[in-house]
Amino acid sequence: MLVRRLDAAGDAANAAAARDVAERLRSICGDLRLPVLDDLGVGPAIEWLCQRYEEPAGPVSLDRLEGEKRLPAEPELAFFRVSQEAISNAVRHGAPPIGVRYRGGGSWAELEVDDSGPGVAGRRGRSCRTVGSSGADQHAPAGRTIGAELTIGRRPGGGTRVRLVWERAGAASPETARRPCLRRRPRTNPAAEPA
């Protein structure tokens, strides 16, 4: 917001300095790990995020697998960072309800974050390999570090969907390794159900 104000005022030097500071802070924060992530894994960490954002955002529901398995450290951090940014963007730019779906099988994982806002204008869904520089595309570096596929686009029925899919080379596909779903936090609106 400060950068936009400086740009609008024609203060290019201070806008560039503010961008640099913001990028450095983002980098430092990206290296930090929460104790819940280290101790319990990415599923409970995403659950913590959903609870944290529910107060200002309204309903933030989470669907997780019963008996999900932990991921290696680098994919766990990537999934946490993408979920953190996606939920934050859904709160700031989308509309409730916000739905989060996480599946982790040790050697594979899937994440979807949906909102019911106006959606991403003019985009169908783009892979992290082709993601550009818009604000929502801040998710891409975390997805690239683990070789995951990241798509950001319109959600069926309206809104935005951020989807991250990772599979360790040679691992069983998420489609063949599914387990029964345990709904830890019930959805409050059927429109938030992933397609």
JOJO-V170881 format. One record per pair of residues at least 4 apart in sequence whose C-alpha atoms are under 6 Angstrom apart, sorted by the first residue. I is the first residue (numbers start at 1). J is the second residue. If there is no record, write none. Layout:
# JOJO-V170881
i=I j=J
i=I j=J
This chain:
# JOJO-V170881
i=3 j=15
i=6 j=11
i=6 j=15
i=7 j=11
i=7 j=12
i=7 j=15
i=26 j=30
i=35 j=39
i=36 j=40
i=36 j=45
i=37 j=41
i=37 j=42
i=37 j=45
i=41 j=70
i=42 j=46
i=42 j=76
i=50 j=60
i=53 j=57
i=54 j=58
i=54 j=59
i=54 j=60
i=57 j=91
i=59 j=97
i=60 j=98
i=60 j=99
i=61 j=99
i=61 j=100
i=61 j=185
i=61 j=187
i=62 j=100
i=62 j=101
i=62 j=185
i=63 j=101
i=63 j=183
i=64 j=102
i=64 j=103
i=64 j=182
i=65 j=103
i=65 j=181
i=65 j=182
i=66 j=181
i=66 j=182
i=68 j=104
i=68 j=105
i=69 j=104
i=69 j=105
i=69 j=106
i=70 j=106
i=71 j=76
i=71 j=106
i=78 j=142
i=80 j=84
i=82 j=86
i=82 j=139
i=83 j=87
i=89 j=93
i=90 j=94
i=90 j=115
i=94 j=115
i=94 j=117
i=95 j=115
i=95 j=116
i=95 j=117
i=96 j=116
i=98 j=114
i=98 j=115
i=99 j=113
i=99 j=114
i=99 j=192
i=100 j=112
i=100 j=113
i=101 j=111
i=101 j=112
i=102 j=110
i=102 j=111
i=103 j=109
i=103 j=110
i=104 j=108
i=104 j=109
i=107 j=167
i=107 j=168
i=107 j=171
i=108 j=166
i=108 j=167
i=109 j=165
i=109 j=166
i=110 j=164
i=110 j=165
i=111 j=163
i=111 j=164
i=112 j=162
i=112 j=163
i=113 j=161
i=113 j=162
i=114 j=160
i=114 j=161
i=115 j=159
i=115 j=160
i=116 j=159
i=117 j=159
i=118 j=159
i=119 j=154
i=119 j=159
i=119 j=160
i=120 j=153
i=120 j=154
i=120 j=160
i=123 j=153
i=124 j=153
i=124 j=154
i=125 j=151
i=125 j=152
i=125 j=153
i=126 j=151
i=126 j=152
i=127 j=150
i=127 j=151
i=128 j=140
i=128 j=150
i=133 j=137
i=143 j=148
i=144 j=148
i=148 j=165
i=148 j=166
i=149 j=164
i=149 j=165
i=150 j=163
i=150 j=164
i=151 j=162
i=151 j=163
i=152 j=161
i=152 j=162
i=153 j=160
i=153 j=161
i=154 j=159
i=154 j=160
i=154 j=161
i=155 j=159
i=155 j=160
i=155 j=161
